[in-house]
């Protein structure tokens, strides 16, 4: 993926426990790993723990961060989804251990919690909407409410957990966001594309017919998953560049904002 310009990666502690985060974390530019300017974001895996009945021990997570800290650009706090007070307690404990984790304001929490986060942190996340970003009518009122508060503390660097919908990323000035769409779409035969200002997914059959290519077609002998993943990464990089320029023109340039 580095070869197509995909420099940044989010890895989940829920799926990497007890082992190195492969070359992306352990082999940075000085040892022949990702290019300069690459970034590694360690997610605690709280959502995966909730949905897949996985237990994450906070002290083990803290130990892991300390072990790989020099390779991590961002690491999330271990949230207790649905319990803002317990989540903040985890964040406070991690800070007492010499860390500065990224906290998350979840949908359903009190607006006073978001005010507190804005007052205390200049970098935090919005979460709890990953499964609904395609349902604009469902989450736009909440995201509008979040940004109306955040604007009072601007600038604040906001990460959108699981937010990849074009309408959301063009409506709100997120500093970053993550999504598994590159991998998941490829797994189910999808080819993501950024074309004429639109980010969308087509089935490999439609893409193959339009481009007159068999490189993304599964056969009895082999899967074309890797090629679809590569094309999806190319589309994501193009989409990222589009968003960066869009917000720069609107006056939000993260290279210059303090």
FILO-284764 format. One record per residue: residue in one letter; x, y, z of N, C-alpha, C, CB in turn. Coordinates in steps of 0.05 Angstrom, whole numbers, plus 5000, padded with zeros to 4 digits. Glycine has a CB too. Layout:
BEGIN
AXYZXYZXYZXYZ
...
This chain:
BEGIN
X501649765000500050005000501750255000498250005024
X504150245011505950475011506450564983508550415026
X506750374964507350434937505350604922507850184922
X502850614932500750774919500251034935498250614917
X501951074955501651324970500051314996500551534953
X499251075004497751045029499751035052495950795028
X500151255066502251275086501351225115503351555085
X498751255120497851245147496150995153496151495154
X496350895177494850655183493850655212496550405178
X491450565216490350515243490450215248487450635246
X491550145271491649855279490149835305494549755281
X488749615308487149565332488549385352484449445324
X488749465377489949305398488349055402490149465423
X485749065397484048825401484948595384481148895394
X486248645361487048425343490048385342485948485316
X491548555356494448535354495748475382495548795343
X494148395401495148355428497348145428492948275446
X499548205443501648015448503547975425500447755453
X503348135403505148105381505948385370504047925359
X508248405358509048665346507048745325511948645335
X506849005320504949095300506249085272504049385306
X507548865267508748805241510549035232506648755220
X511149045207513149235198512249525199513949175170
X509549575198508649845197509449995223505649855193
X509449855245510149985270513049945276508449875293
X514049705273516749645283518949725263516949355288
X518249785238520249865219519450135206520649655197
X520050345220519450615210521550695190519250815233
X521550945180523351025158526250965163523051315153
X527150995188530050955193530950665190530651045221
X529050475188529750195184528550075159528950035209
X527850245140526750145115523850095114528149895108
X522350205133519450165134517950375118518450175163
X515650465128514050655113515550915107511450725129
X514651075087516051315080515851535101514951415053
X517651725099517451955117514752085115519652165111
X513652165138511052285139508852075144510552415113
X509551825147507551615153506651645182508651335147
X504351535188503251555214502051295223501251785216
X502351225248501050985260499251065283503250775269
X496750995281494751065301493950795314492251205288
X494350775340493550535355490850575368495650465376
X488950425359486250425370486050215392484050375348
X484750285414484650095436482949845429483450235460
X481149875410479449645403477049625420481049385405
X476249845432473949835451471349755436473550115463
X470949845412468549775397468549475390468249945372
X470849375382471049095375470648925400473849035363
X471649025423471248875448468348855455472849015471
X466949075450464049085456462448895438462949365454
X463048895412461448745393462348455390461648875366
X464748395398465748115394466447985421468148125376
X465548095443465947975469468947925475464447715471
X470648125469473448105474474048275499475148205450
X475648175517476448315541479148445537476448135566
X479348705542481848855539482748945567481649085520
X485048855575486048935602487549205599487948725613
X486749405615487849675612490749675617486349855631
X491749545638494549545644496249415622495149405671
X495149205610496549075587496749265564495148815579
X494549415559494449605537496549825542491649725534
X496649925567498550135574501450035570498150225604
X501949785579504649675575505449665546504849395588
X503549585529504049565500504749845489501549455486
X503250055497503750325488506550415495501650515498
X507350355520509950435529512150285512510350375559
X511650035506513549875490513949995462512549585488
X511750075450511950165422511550475419509850025406
X511750615441510950895441512451055420511551015468
X515051005416516651165397515651125369519551085400
X514150915363513150865336510350955332513350565331
X508951035354506151115353505851415352504650995376
X504251505332503751795330501251865347503351875301
X499351685348496951725363496151455376494551845346
X495151465400494051225412491551305428496151075431
X489451155424486851215436486651125464484551095419
X485051265479484351175506482550935504482951405523
X482550765526480850535526478050615536482050305544
X476250645518473550725525471850505537472050835501
X469950585553467850405563465350505549467650395595
X464750395526462650505509459950495524462450355483
X458650735526456150755540456450855568454850495541
X458950895577459550995604461651205603460350765623
X460851465600462751685597464551715621461251945591
X463451675645465051705669467251495671463251695694
X466551255665468551035665470651085644467250765661
X469851185621471751245599473651455608470251335574
X472651665621474451885630476251785652472752115640
X475251605669476951485690479351335677475351305708
X478751185656480951045642482951245630479850865620
X481951465619483751665607485451785629482051885593
X484251855651485751975674487851775684483852045697
X487151525685489151325695491451295675487751045699
X490851295649492951275629494751525631491751255601
X493651755636495251995639497051985663493452245641
X495951865685497551825709499951635705495851735732
X499751475684501851285677503851405657500651025666
X503651665653505551805635504751805606508251675638
X502251755600501351755572499451985568499951485566
X498952045542497052255535495252145513498552515526
X493351975520491651835500489552025488490351595512
X488651935465486452085451483751995462486652035420
X482252175475479652105486477552115464478852285509
X475251995469473051995449470452085461472751715437
X469052265447466352345455464452175439465852645450
X462852015453461051825439458251935437461051565454
X456951855415454151915411452551805435453051805384
X450851965446449251885469450352005495449251595471
X452852105495453952235519452752515522457052245517
X453052635545452052905551453753115537451852955581
X452353325528453853545515455853675534451853755505
X455253665560457153775579459853625579456053765608
X459753365571462153205569463853305545461552905565
X462553385524463953495501465253765507462053515476
X463753935522464954185531467454135547462954355547
X467353945566469653875582471953785565468853655603
X471453615545473553515528474753745512472353305508
X473153925502474154155486475954335503471854315475
X475254365529476754535547479454415554475154585572
X479454145556481854015566483753915543481053775582
X482653845520484253725499484053885473483453435495
X486253895458486154015431485953795409488554185427
X485953545417485853325398484153105411488753215390
X481853035399480152825410478552715387478352925433
X476952515393475452375372472452385377476252085370
X470952345355468052305357467452025349466452515339
X465751885364465351605358462451515364467151435374
X461951265357459251155362457451175338458051295385
X458551245315456851275291457851115267456651565283
X459750945272461050805249459050645232463150615260
X457050525245455150365229452950525216453950155248
X452950785220450750945210451551175192449251045233
X454051195183454951425168453551445141457951425164
X452551225131451151235105448251335109451150965091
X447351335134444651425140444751715150443251245162
X444951895131445452175138443352295157445552345112
X440852225152438752335168438952245197436052255157
X440352025202440651925229442752065245441251625228
X444952125233447252235249447952525243449652075244
X446852645222447552925217446753115240446253025191
X444353085252443653255274445653245297440853195284
X446652995303448552965324451253095317448952675331
X452153045293454753155285454553465283455553045258
X452253565274451753855274452053965302449053925262
X450853825321450953915349453753915360449153735366
X455253705353458053685361459653925351459353425352
X459453975325461054185313460154465322460854175283
X457654495329456754755339458154825366453754765343
X458754615382460154655407463154685402459654415426
X464254505385467154515380468054785368467854285361
X466354905352467055155339467655375360464755255321
X466455345384466855545405469655515418464855515426
X471055295411473755245422475855215400473654985439
X475055285376476755245352479355395355475255335327
X481555265344481655015330481954775348483955015310
X480754555341480954295354481254085332478554235372
X483253905336483653685317481753455324486653595317
X480053395306477953195311478352945293475153305306
X478452715305478552465290475752345289480552265303
X474952245266472352125264472551825262470852235239
X471951685283472151395284470051275265471751285312
X471051125245469250975227467651155208467350815242
X468551405205467151595188468551625161466851875201
X467251525139468351535113466451645092469251265104
X463951695100461951795082462752075071459151815095
X462552105045463552355032462052595043463152335002
X459352565047457852795056458852895083454852725058
X459652715100460552795127463252915126460552545146
X465152805111467852905110467953175095469652705097
X466053225078465953485064464353695080464653455037
X462753605099461153795115462553885141458453665123
X464253705152465553755178468553755175464653555199
X469953945188472853965185474453765202473754245192
X474153505196475653305211478653325205474653025204
X480253285226483153275223483953015210484553315250
X482452805218482952535207480452365211485452405221
X480452135197478251945201479351675192475752015184
X477951465199478851195192476451035182480151055216
X477150835166475150655156476450395145473450785134
X475050175146476049925136475149875107475249695154
X474150085094472850055068474849945047471750315058
X477350015048479349915029479449615030482150035034
X479549505054479849215058477149075054480949155085
X475049175067472449045066471249035038470549175085
X471449265024470349264997471749064979470549554985
X474449054981475948864965475148574972478948894970
X474648524997473848255005471248164993473648245036
X469348354989466748284978466448344948464648434994
X468848384935468748424906468348704897466648254895
X468648894916468249174909470749314901466949314932
X470449514883472649684874471849974880473349634844
X473250094899472650374906473850554885473750444934
X472550774880473450964859473051254868472050904832
X474851424859474351714863474451834835476451844882
X472151924826471952014798469952244796470951774780
X470752454782469052694779468052804806466652624761
X469852794825469252914851467552734869467853164847
X467052484861465352304877466952054885462852224861
X466551974910467851734921465651514923469251784949
X466051294909463951094908465050824903461851164886
X463350624905464250344902462650204880464050184929
X464050054863462649894843463549604846463350004814
X461849424837462549144837464649084816460048964833
X466348884821468548834803467548764774470248604813
X465248654772464148584745463748834729461548424748
X462549044742462049294728464649434721460349484746
X466549434741469149554736470649414713470849554762
X470649154714472148994693470949044665471948694700
X468349064664467049114638467749394627464049084640
X467749584646468249864638471149904630467550054660
X473049784645475849824640477049614621477349814666
X475449414614476349194597478849074609476849294568
X478648974634480948854647479948614664482249054666
X481748424667481048184683482748184708481547934667
X484248394713486048394736484648384763487848634735
X482148464764480648474790478548254791479348744794
X478748054772476747844771477747594785476147774741
X476147494804476847244817476547004798475047204843
X478346814800478146574783478346334802480446564762
X477946094790478245854805481045824816477445604788
X483045914800485845884808486746074829487545914783
X485746324828486646524848484746744852489346634839
X485046884875483347114881484747364872482847124912
X483147554863484247814854483948024877482747914829
X483747924901483348104924485548314926483247944950
X488048234923490248424927490148654907492948274924
X489448594882489248804862486948984868488948684834
X484648874877482349044885483149224908479948874891
X484549114927485449264951487349494942486849084971
X489049434923490949644913489349874900492949524893
X487449804883485850004870484150164890483949874849
X483250034911481750174932483450364947480449974951
X485950294951487850474964488450714947490450324971
X488750674921489150904903486851094904489550794874
X484450984904482051154906481951304932479450984902
X482651174954482551304980484551534981483151105002
X486951494970488951714970487951954953491651604958
X486651894931485552114914483352264930484452004888
X481752114944479552234960480752404982477752014972
X482852304995484252455016485252725006486452285029
X486552714983487652954971485453154964489252894945
X483253054954480853224949479953364974478553054936
X479653214996478653335021480653535032478153105041
X483253475031485253655041485153925026488053535038
X484853915000484754154984482154304989485154094954
X479954154991477354274996477354445021475154064998
X478454335043478454475068480654695069478954285091
X482754655053484754875052483555115039487254775035
X481955075018480655305005478655435024479255204979
X477455275041475555385060476855515085473655165070
X479555505085480955635107481955445129479355845119
X481555185125482454995146484854845135480154795154
X487254935141489754815133491254715157491455015116
X491254455162492354345187495354375188491654055189
X496654445166499554495167500154765179500754475140
X498154945180498655215190497055275215497955415169
X494855125220493255175244494755075268490455035242
X494655225290495955145315494254955331496755385332
